[in-house]
């Protein structure tokens, strides 16, 4: 069993309330994308609220800001899901459903296997990334840090340029 897993958070501010036709495409794809994540190699856990997704979790005072969090066995598994699966074309449409974000909207960090991160933990990682840039405590696919105890420098996993985790 691996000692470390990779946690990720991404947040987005909807361009309209959940029941508005402007964001209907996002909500129509959500169950399918979540099922794809759960069936993907290396998937460990994802954040869920009452509706089997995280869109009903009020992470901040802004009702249009929605969180998404998941845990993966390693960075390669998460990268394959994000950039090399049926998730990718849905993610490519995010600008239709989400307002431009000022700052980091995705952060990755290593957790001990078995730990389930909280939304507050994820938001704090976004803050670290936004405030200090990529570090071993909060990073992106563009500057992925090795798991604790592993040698190496940050690695650029070469994500698609339109989705690197920062504005």
MDTraj code that builds the backbone (N, CA, C; nanometers):
import mdtraj as md
import numpy as np

residues = "UNK UNK UNK UNK UNK UNK UNK UNK UNK UNK UNK UNK UNK UNK UNK UNK UNK UNK UNK UNK UNK UNK UNK UNK UNK UNK UNK UNK UNK UNK UNK UNK UNK UNK UNK UNK UNK UNK UNK UNK UNK UNK UNK UNK UNK UNK UNK UNK UNK UNK UNK UNK UNK UNK UNK UNK UNK UNK UNK UNK UNK UNK UNK UNK UNK UNK UNK UNK UNK UNK UNK UNK UNK UNK UNK UNK UNK UNK UNK UNK UNK UNK UNK UNK UNK UNK UNK UNK UNK UNK UNK UNK UNK UNK UNK UNK UNK UNK UNK UNK UNK UNK UNK UNK UNK UNK UNK UNK UNK UNK UNK UNK UNK UNK UNK UNK UNK UNK UNK UNK UNK UNK UNK UNK UNK UNK UNK UNK UNK UNK UNK UNK UNK UNK UNK UNK UNK UNK UNK UNK UNK UNK UNK UNK UNK UNK UNK UNK UNK UNK UNK UNK UNK UNK UNK UNK UNK UNK UNK UNK UNK UNK UNK UNK UNK UNK UNK".split()
xyz = np.array([
    [0.0840, -0.1201, 0.0000],
    [0.0000, 0.0000, 0.0000],
    [0.0875, 0.1252, 0.0000],
    [0.0459, 0.2211, -0.0783],
    [0.1196, 0.3479, -0.0845],
    [0.1071, 0.4224, 0.0484],
    [0.2134, 0.4918, 0.0836],
    [0.2106, 0.5713, 0.2061],
    [0.1473, 0.7084, 0.1827],
    [0.1581, 0.7586, 0.0598],
    [0.1093, 0.8929, 0.0269],
    [0.0086, 0.8850, -0.0875],
    [-0.0945, 0.9674, -0.0781],
    [-0.1903, 0.9862, -0.1869],
    [-0.1896, 1.1340, -0.2234],
    [-0.2438, 1.1642, -0.3396],
    [-0.2498, 1.3019, -0.3869],
    [-0.3913, 1.3555, -0.3701],
    [-0.4040, 1.4656, -0.2986],
    [-0.5327, 1.5332, -0.2830],
    [-0.5378, 1.6499, -0.3801],
    [-0.6591, 1.6820, -0.4240],
    [-0.6762, 1.7983, -0.5111],
    [-0.8039, 1.8697, -0.4733],
    [-0.8010, 2.0009, -0.4877],
    [-0.9208, 2.0832, -0.4780],
    [-0.9238, 2.1711, -0.6014],
    [-1.0423, 2.1910, -0.6550],
    [-1.0620, 2.2961, -0.7535],
    [-1.1947, 2.3616, -0.7218],
    [-1.1975, 2.4901, -0.7423],
    [-1.3169, 2.5679, -0.7127],
    [-1.3547, 2.6477, -0.8365],
    [-1.4796, 2.6835, -0.8433],
    [-1.5267, 2.7664, -0.9524],
    [-1.6468, 2.8473, -0.9081],
    [-1.6611, 2.9636, -0.9663],
    [-1.7768, 3.0493, -0.9377],
    [-1.8695, 3.0428, -1.0579],
    [-1.9865, 2.9817, -1.0363],
    [-2.0847, 2.9689, -1.1433],
    [-2.1221, 3.1061, -1.1987],
    [-2.1517, 3.1128, -1.3276],
    [-2.1940, 3.2398, -1.3877],
    [-2.3397, 3.2699, -1.3563],
    [-2.4116, 3.1715, -1.3029],
    [-2.5522, 3.1881, -1.2697],
    [-2.5899, 3.0831, -1.1648],
    [-2.7016, 3.1023, -1.0955],
    [-2.7454, 3.0015, -0.9984],
    [-2.7690, 2.8651, -1.0648],
    [-2.7643, 2.7614, -0.9846],
    [-2.7701, 2.6238, -1.0341],
    [-2.8929, 2.5944, -1.1194],
    [-3.0031, 2.6618, -1.0959],
    [-3.1249, 2.6336, -1.1723],
    [-3.1375, 2.7190, -1.2991],
    [-3.0346, 2.7942, -1.3324],
    [-3.0364, 2.8811, -1.4499],
    [-2.9926, 2.8025, -1.5739],
    [-3.0568, 2.8244, -1.6891],
    [-3.0183, 2.7539, -1.8119],
    [-2.8723, 2.7747, -1.8538],
    [-2.8103, 2.8865, -1.8128],
    [-2.6704, 2.9127, -1.8493],
    [-2.5747, 2.8051, -1.7987],
    [-2.6090, 2.7393, -1.6878],
    [-2.5199, 2.6396, -1.6293],
    [-2.5784, 2.4981, -1.6393],
    [-2.6851, 2.4836, -1.7151],
    [-2.7516, 2.3531, -1.7279],
    [-2.6574, 2.2467, -1.7851],
    [-2.5724, 2.2835, -1.8789],
    [-2.4798, 2.1870, -1.9387],
    [-2.3827, 2.1294, -1.8367],
    [-2.3368, 2.2137, -1.7449],
    [-2.2475, 2.1666, -1.6392],
    [-2.3182, 2.0632, -1.5520],
    [-2.4377, 2.0986, -1.5073],
    [-2.5104, 2.0078, -1.4186],
    [-2.5549, 1.8810, -1.4911],
    [-2.5803, 1.8904, -1.6204],
    [-2.6183, 1.7719, -1.6983],
    [-2.5027, 1.6728, -1.7094],
    [-2.3789, 1.7211, -1.7102],
    [-2.2616, 1.6339, -1.7249],
    [-2.2069, 1.5837, -1.5917],
    [-2.2502, 1.6414, -1.4817],
    [-2.1881, 1.6168, -1.3519],
    [-2.1913, 1.4705, -1.3075],
    [-2.3055, 1.4061, -1.3125],
    [-2.3132, 1.2659, -1.2685],
    [-2.2246, 1.1760, -1.3537],
    [-2.2240, 1.1999, -1.4835],
    [-2.1413, 1.1194, -1.5748],
    [-1.9926, 1.1383, -1.5461],
    [-1.9494, 1.2610, -1.5238],
    [-1.8084, 1.2885, -1.4968],
    [-1.7682, 1.2310, -1.3604],
    [-1.8554, 1.2432, -1.2610],
    [-1.8248, 1.1868, -1.1295],
    [-1.8150, 1.0344, -1.1356],
    [-1.9034, 0.9707, -1.2113],
    [-1.8973, 0.8248, -1.2270],
    [-1.7681, 0.7843, -1.2987],
    [-1.7277, 0.8632, -1.3973],
    [-1.6028, 0.8370, -1.4674],
    [-1.4846, 0.8461, -1.3713],
    [-1.4846, 0.9483, -1.2862],
    [-1.3762, 0.9624, -1.1878],
    [-1.3700, 0.8393, -1.0993],
    [-1.4842, 0.7998, -1.0452],
    [-1.4866, 0.6862, -0.9528],
    [-1.4429, 0.5558, -1.0185],
    [-1.4614, 0.5435, -1.1487],
    [-1.4215, 0.4224, -1.2212],
    [-1.2784, 0.4308, -1.2743],
    [-1.2138, 0.5438, -1.2591],
    [-1.0791, 0.5636, -1.3138],
    [-0.9734, 0.4947, -1.2290],
    [-0.8710, 0.4394, -1.2945],
    [-0.7608, 0.3795, -1.2186],
    [-0.6970, 0.4829, -1.1260],
    [-0.6720, 0.4440, -1.0028],
    [-0.6063, 0.5316, -0.9070],
    [-0.6991, 0.6192, -0.8258],
    [-0.8293, 0.6173, -0.8553],
    [-0.9242, 0.6976, -0.7783],
    [-0.9352, 0.6411, -0.6371],
    [-0.9409, 0.7314, -0.5372],
    [-0.9552, 0.6899, -0.3977],
    [-1.0842, 0.7439, -0.3360],
    [-1.1118, 0.8728, -0.3513],
    [-1.2231, 0.9370, -0.2807],
    [-1.2587, 1.0666, -0.3511],
    [-1.3870, 1.1094, -0.3374],
    [-1.4258, 1.2430, -0.3822],
    [-1.5251, 1.3033, -0.2829],
    [-1.5269, 1.4344, -0.2772],
    [-1.6165, 1.5092, -0.1903],
    [-1.7590, 1.4967, -0.2420],
    [-1.8520, 1.4662, -0.1506],
    [-1.9932, 1.4545, -0.1878],
    [-2.0789, 1.5244, -0.0833],
    [-2.1821, 1.5905, -0.1310],
    [-2.2830, 1.6465, -0.0431],
    [-2.4084, 1.5610, -0.0517],
    [-2.5213, 1.6206, -0.0202],
    [-2.6490, 1.5485, -0.0208],
    [-2.6874, 1.4977, -0.1592],
    [-2.6459, 1.5677, -0.2644],
    [-2.6855, 1.5307, -0.4002],
    [-2.5865, 1.4412, -0.4714],
    [-2.5002, 1.3699, -0.3998],
    [-2.3992, 1.2815, -0.4557],
    [-2.2910, 1.3569, -0.5345],
    [-2.2858, 1.4882, -0.5172],
    [-2.1762, 1.5677, -0.5713],
    [-2.1490, 1.6788, -0.4704],
    [-2.0589, 1.7683, -0.4999],
    [-2.0203, 1.8706, -0.4026],
    [-2.0861, 2.0059, -0.4268],
    [-2.1775, 2.0145, -0.5236],
    [-2.2324, 2.1456, -0.5591],
    [-2.3239, 2.2035, -0.4526],
    [-2.3715, 2.1212, -0.3612],
    [-2.4579, 2.1740, -0.2549],
    [-2.3805, 2.2036, -0.1263],
    [-2.2500, 2.1919, -0.1306],
    [-2.1671, 2.2225, -0.0141],
    [-2.1325, 2.3707, -0.0176],
    [-2.1722, 2.4423, 0.0849],
    [-2.1482, 2.5862, 0.0940],
    [-2.0108, 2.6080, 0.1573],
    [-1.9071, 2.6176, 0.0752],
    [-1.7691, 2.6263, 0.1233],
    [-1.7301, 2.7674, 0.1667],
    [-1.7974, 2.8668, 0.1122],
    [-1.7662, 3.0069, 0.1410],
    [-1.8986, 3.0840, 0.1499],
    [-1.8957, 3.2097, 0.1886],
    [-2.0193, 3.2885, 0.1903],
    [-2.0809, 3.3100, 0.0516],
    [-2.0033, 3.2906, -0.0533],
    [-2.0529, 3.3104, -0.1894],
    [-2.1305, 3.1861, -0.2338],
    [-2.2625, 3.1970, -0.2539],
    [-2.3419, 3.0795, -0.2898],
    [-2.3129, 3.0260, -0.4305],
    [-2.2452, 3.1037, -0.5131],
    [-2.2128, 3.0585, -0.6484],
    [-2.0773, 2.9881, -0.6570],
    [-1.9987, 2.9935, -0.5495],
    [-1.8684, 2.9280, -0.5483],
    [-1.8868, 2.7821, -0.5065],
    [-1.8439, 2.6912, -0.5930],
    [-1.8588, 2.5493, -0.5609],
    [-1.7218, 2.4814, -0.5572],
    [-1.7045, 2.3924, -0.4591],
    [-1.5785, 2.3196, -0.4474],
    [-1.5873, 2.1823, -0.5136],
    [-1.4728, 2.1308, -0.5481],
    [-1.4599, 1.9922, -0.5915],
    [-1.3295, 1.9425, -0.5317],
    [-1.3346, 1.8286, -0.4659],
    [-1.2139, 1.7708, -0.4070],
    [-1.2123, 1.6219, -0.4349],
    [-1.0917, 1.5686, -0.4503],
    [-1.0769, 1.4245, -0.4660],
    [-0.9377, 1.3836, -0.4204],
    [-0.9225, 1.2522, -0.4021],
    [-0.7950, 1.1935, -0.3621],
    [-0.7632, 1.0826, -0.4612],
    [-0.6368, 1.0759, -0.4996],
    [-0.5894, 0.9803, -0.5995],
    [-0.4656, 0.9097, -0.5489],
    [-0.4391, 0.7909, -0.6012],
    [-0.3212, 0.7152, -0.5588],
    [-0.1921, 0.7880, -0.5925],
    [-0.1915, 0.8589, -0.7041],
    [-0.0704, 0.9314, -0.7430],
    [-0.1055, 1.0388, -0.8456],
    [-0.0077, 1.1203, -0.8787],
    [-0.0294, 1.2315, -0.9716],
    [-0.0606, 1.1825, -1.1124],
    [-0.0007, 1.0738, -1.1543],
    [-0.0261, 1.0227, -1.2893],
    [-0.1718, 0.9808, -1.3067],
    [-0.2300, 0.9188, -1.2047],
    [-0.3704, 0.8772, -1.2132],
    [-0.4623, 0.9986, -1.2249],
    [-0.4391, 1.0993, -1.1427],
    [-0.5212, 1.2208, -1.1505],
    [-0.5012, 1.2902, -1.2845],
    [-0.3779, 1.3010, -1.3282],
    [-0.3480, 1.3664, -1.4558],
    [-0.4206, 1.2951, -1.5704],
    [-0.4186, 1.1624, -1.5707],
    [-0.4857, 1.0860, -1.6765],
    [-0.6349, 1.1138, -1.6769],
    [-0.6963, 1.1209, -1.5599],
    [-0.8389, 1.1521, -1.5536],
    [-0.8663, 1.2941, -1.6036],
    [-0.7903, 1.3902, -1.5553],
    [-0.8162, 1.5307, -1.5888],
    [-0.7928, 1.5588, -1.7368],
    [-0.6817, 1.5080, -1.7920],
    [-0.6396, 1.5491, -1.9258],
    [-0.6489, 1.4428, -2.0346],
    [-0.6796, 1.3190, -1.9990],
    [-0.6769, 1.2130, -2.0990],
    [-0.8004, 1.1234, -2.0942],
    [-0.9122, 1.1776, -2.0494],
    [-1.0348, 1.0978, -2.0388],
    [-1.1521, 1.1794, -2.0930],
    [-1.2703, 1.1240, -2.0818],
    [-1.3916, 1.1950, -2.1246],
    [-1.4190, 1.3173, -2.0376],
    [-1.3447, 1.3345, -1.9285],
    [-1.3556, 1.4548, -1.8456],
    [-1.3024, 1.5772, -1.9203],
    [-1.2010, 1.5581, -2.0023],
    [-1.1315, 1.6696, -2.0668],
    [-1.2225, 1.7566, -2.1531],
    [-1.3061, 1.6993, -2.2433],
    [-1.3919, 1.7878, -2.3232],
    [-1.4962, 1.8628, -2.2402],
    [-1.5391, 1.8041, -2.1303],
    [-1.6325, 1.8751, -2.0417],
    [-1.5594, 1.9909, -1.9755],
    [-1.4387, 1.9653, -1.9253],
    [-1.3598, 2.0699, -1.8608],
    [-1.3281, 2.1826, -1.9583],
    [-1.3119, 2.1506, -2.0866],
    [-1.2805, 2.2525, -2.1861],
    [-1.3933, 2.3547, -2.2017],
    [-1.5125, 2.3198, -2.1571],
    [-1.6276, 2.4105, -2.1666],
    [-1.6469, 2.4955, -2.0408],
    [-1.5570, 2.4850, -1.9450],
    [-1.5796, 2.5484, -1.8151],
    [-1.6013, 2.6988, -1.8226],
    [-1.5449, 2.7644, -1.9216],
    [-1.5626, 2.9102, -1.9312],
    [-1.7064, 2.9491, -1.9653],
    [-1.7848, 2.8554, -2.0154],
    [-1.9276, 2.8810, -2.0388],
    [-2.0044, 2.8854, -1.9073],
    [-1.9573, 2.8099, -1.8083],
    [-2.0326, 2.7901, -1.6845],
    [-1.9730, 2.8610, -1.5635],
    [-1.8427, 2.8932, -1.5710],
    [-1.7741, 2.9517, -1.4564],
    [-1.7109, 3.0848, -1.4931],
    [-1.7217, 3.1807, -1.4018],
    [-1.6638, 3.3133, -1.4215],
    [-1.5116, 3.3042, -1.4126],
    [-1.4399, 3.3922, -1.4835],
    [-1.2942, 3.3953, -1.4681],
    [-1.2598, 3.4130, -1.3203],
    [-1.1553, 3.3460, -1.2785],
    [-1.1196, 3.3456, -1.1364],
    [-0.9903, 3.4208, -1.1162],
    [-0.9886, 3.5078, -1.0186],
    [-0.8704, 3.5865, -0.9864],
    [-0.7879, 3.5117, -0.8823],
    [-0.6932, 3.4327, -0.9277],
    [-0.6084, 3.3582, -0.8349],
    [-0.6146, 3.2089, -0.8601],
    [-0.5560, 3.1347, -0.7695],
    [-0.5495, 2.9892, -0.7822],
    [-0.6886, 2.9290, -0.7653],
    [-0.7244, 2.8398, -0.8554],
    [-0.8527, 2.7697, -0.8445],
    [-0.8334, 2.6192, -0.8357],
    [-0.7089, 2.5734, -0.8444],
    [-0.6775, 2.4322, -0.8266],
    [-0.5480, 2.4209, -0.7481],
    [-0.5475, 2.3291, -0.6518],
    [-0.4253, 2.3008, -0.5762],
    [-0.4160, 2.1506, -0.5539],
    [-0.2932, 2.1024, -0.5557],
    [-0.2623, 1.9626, -0.5286],
    [-0.1710, 1.9583, -0.4068],
    [-0.1815, 1.8512, -0.3279],
    [-0.0911, 1.8311, -0.2159],
    [-0.0938, 1.6842, -0.1748],
    [0.0153, 1.6413, -0.1127],
    [0.0281, 1.5028, -0.0688],
    [-0.0329, 1.4865, 0.0695],
    [-0.1039, 1.3762, 0.0874],
    [-0.1617, 1.3413, 0.2170],
    [-0.1230, 1.1972, 0.2498],
    [-0.1224, 1.1662, 0.3768],
    [-0.0987, 1.0270, 0.4145],
    [-0.2156, 0.9427, 0.3659],
    [-0.1856, 0.8251, 0.3132],
    [-0.2900, 0.7337, 0.2678],
    [-0.3882, 0.7110, 0.3827],
    [-0.5158, 0.7169, 0.3513],
    [-0.6197, 0.6994, 0.4516],
    [-0.6765, 0.8294, 0.5048],
    [-0.6039, 0.9399, 0.4888],
    [-0.6538, 1.0702, 0.5348],
    [-0.7566, 1.1233, 0.4354],
    [-0.8672, 1.1758, 0.4854],
    [-0.9679, 1.2400, 0.4015],
    [-0.9585, 1.3904, 0.4283],
    [-0.9214, 1.4678, 0.3282],
    [-0.9054, 1.6118, 0.3505],
    [-1.0405, 1.6821, 0.3654],
    [-1.0390, 1.7913, 0.4392],
    [-1.1586, 1.8732, 0.4567],
    [-1.1589, 1.9867, 0.3544],
    [-1.2752, 2.0474, 0.3372],
    [-1.2842, 2.1635, 0.2487],
    [-1.1960, 2.2763, 0.3019],
    [-1.1952, 2.2964, 0.4328],
    [-1.1097, 2.4007, 0.4907],
    [-0.9629, 2.3747, 0.4596],
    [-0.9221, 2.2487, 0.4657],
    [-0.7846, 2.2131, 0.4307],
    [-0.7565, 2.2472, 0.2843],
    [-0.8492, 2.2132, 0.1968],
    [-0.8327, 2.2437, 0.0551],
    [-0.8251, 2.3931, 0.0290],
    [-0.9139, 2.4698, 0.0924],
    [-0.9113, 2.6150, 0.0748],
    [-0.7804, 2.6747, 0.1258],
    [-0.7281, 2.6180, 0.2340],
    [-0.6003, 2.6683, 0.2849],
    [-0.4867, 2.6390, 0.1865],
    [-0.4949, 2.5276, 0.1140],
    [-0.3928, 2.4964, 0.0135],
    [-0.4019, 2.5930, -0.1041],
    [-0.5232, 2.6288, -0.1420],
    [-0.5390, 2.7306, -0.2465],
    [-0.4769, 2.8629, -0.2020],
    [-0.5005, 2.9003, -0.0776],
    [-0.4443, 3.0232, -0.0241],
    [-0.2913, 3.0180, -0.0275],
    [-0.2343, 2.9055, 0.0172],
    [-0.0879, 2.8916, 0.0142],
    [-0.0335, 2.9074, -0.1270],
    [-0.0987, 2.8416, -0.2221],
    [-0.0540, 2.8488, -0.3613],
    [-0.0651, 2.9909, -0.4146],
    [-0.1759, 3.0551, -0.3846],
    [-0.1987, 3.1916, -0.4304],
    [-0.0985, 3.2886, -0.3678],
    [-0.0727, 3.2711, -0.2406],
    [0.0115, 3.3646, -0.1660],
    [0.1611, 3.3438, -0.1927],
    [0.2035, 3.2162, -0.1998],
    [0.3469, 3.1870, -0.2042],
    [0.3932, 3.1150, -0.3307],
    [0.3006, 3.0769, -0.4169],
    [0.3382, 3.0020, -0.5360],
    [0.3547, 2.8546, -0.5040],
    [0.3882, 2.7748, -0.6046],
    [0.4006, 2.6308, -0.5831],
    [0.5077, 2.5960, -0.4800],
    [0.4732, 2.5034, -0.3926],
    [0.5647, 2.4538, -0.2900],
    [0.5259, 2.3094, -0.2601],
    [0.5996, 2.2449, -0.1742],
    [0.5669, 2.1074, -0.1364],
    [0.4317, 2.1004, -0.0653],
    [0.3831, 2.2120, -0.0123],
    [0.2553, 2.2139, 0.0592],
    [0.1350, 2.2374, -0.0321],
    [0.1568, 2.2963, -0.1485],
    [0.0486, 2.3260, -0.2432],
    [0.1100, 2.3524, -0.3796],
    [0.0690, 2.2747, -0.4776],
    [0.1313, 2.2848, -0.6088],
    [0.0295, 2.2560, -0.7181],
    [0.0766, 2.2582, -0.8422],
    [-0.0080, 2.2335, -0.9580],
    [0.0587, 2.1274, -1.0456],
    [-0.0085, 2.0872, -1.1522],
    [0.0520, 1.9955, -1.2476],
    [0.1706, 2.0602, -1.3185],
    [0.1711, 2.1908, -1.3272],
    [0.2799, 2.2633, -1.3943],
    [0.4071, 2.2606, -1.3103],
    [0.3923, 2.2501, -1.1788],
    [0.5065, 2.2423, -1.0870],
    [0.4712, 2.1409, -0.9786],
    [0.4694, 2.0124, -1.0170],
    [0.4313, 1.9062, -0.9237],
    [0.5516, 1.8675, -0.8388],
    [0.5324, 1.8715, -0.7089],
    [0.6382, 1.8350, -0.6162],
    [0.6300, 1.6854, -0.5857],
    [0.7456, 1.6228, -0.5600],
    [0.7434, 1.4800, -0.5266],
    [0.6789, 1.4563, -0.3905],
    [0.6311, 1.3338, -0.3696],
    [0.5732, 1.2965, -0.2406],
    [0.6800, 1.3071, -0.1318],
    [0.6387, 1.3305, -0.0087],
    [0.7369, 1.3379, 0.1006],
    [0.8264, 1.2135, 0.1030],
    [0.9536, 1.2369, 0.1214],
    [1.0500, 1.1283, 0.1262],
    [1.1035, 1.0864, -0.0094],
    [1.0419, 1.1348, -0.1169],
    [1.0907, 1.1034, -0.2518],
    [1.1869, 1.2123, -0.2975],
    [1.2930, 1.1711, -0.3606],
    [1.3905, 1.2672, -0.4125],
    [1.3384, 1.3265, -0.5423],
    [1.3857, 1.4416, -0.5744],
    [1.3517, 1.5018, -0.7024],
    [1.3104, 1.6461, -0.6890],
    [1.3129, 1.7104, -0.8017],
    [1.2734, 1.8500, -0.8113],
    [1.1298, 1.8574, -0.8607],
    [1.0678, 1.9736, -0.8508],
    [0.9335, 1.9865, -0.9082],
    [0.9339, 1.9486, -1.0562],
    [0.8279, 1.8829, -1.0987],
    [0.8147, 1.8338, -1.2350],
    [0.7026, 1.9063, -1.3059],
    [0.7267, 1.9490, -1.4285],
    [0.6213, 2.0044, -1.5125],
    [0.5571, 1.8873, -1.5869],
    [0.4342, 1.8532, -1.5509],
    [0.3652, 1.7420, -1.6150],
    [0.3069, 1.7837, -1.7493],
    [0.3289, 1.9085, -1.7886],
    [0.2857, 1.9651, -1.9154],
    [0.1347, 1.9533, -1.9367],
    [0.0584, 2.0118, -1.8438],
    [-0.0860, 2.0123, -1.8636],
    [-0.1228, 2.1004, -1.9816],
    [-0.2411, 2.0795, -2.0346],
    [-0.2879, 2.1662, -2.1421],
    [-0.2836, 2.3102, -2.0929],
    [-0.2336, 2.4023, -2.1743],
    [-0.2122, 2.5400, -2.1274],
    [-0.3380, 2.6100, -2.0813],
    [-0.4545, 2.5694, -2.1278],
    [-0.5785, 2.6356, -2.0875],
    [-0.6284, 2.5899, -1.9514],
    [-0.5556, 2.4999, -1.8871],
    [-0.6004, 2.4544, -1.7553],
    [-0.4810, 2.4167, -1.6692],
    [-0.4163, 2.5138, -1.6105],
    [-0.3008, 2.4850, -1.5271],
    [-0.3275, 2.5096, -1.3787],
    [-0.4421, 2.5598, -1.3414],
    [-0.4771, 2.5745, -1.2008],
    [-0.4659, 2.7134, -1.1442],
    [-0.4131, 2.8063, -1.2211],
    [-0.4055, 2.9440, -1.1752],
    [-0.4581, 3.0346, -1.2856],
    [-0.4995, 3.1520, -1.2441],
    [-0.5591, 3.2460, -1.3395],
    [-0.4592, 3.2933, -1.4419],
])
top = md.Topology()
chain = top.add_chain()
for i, resn in enumerate(residues, 1):
    res = top.add_residue(resn, chain, resSeq=i)
    for name in ("N", "CA", "C"):
        top.add_atom(name, md.element.get_by_symbol(name[0]), res)
traj = md.Trajectory(xyz[None], top)
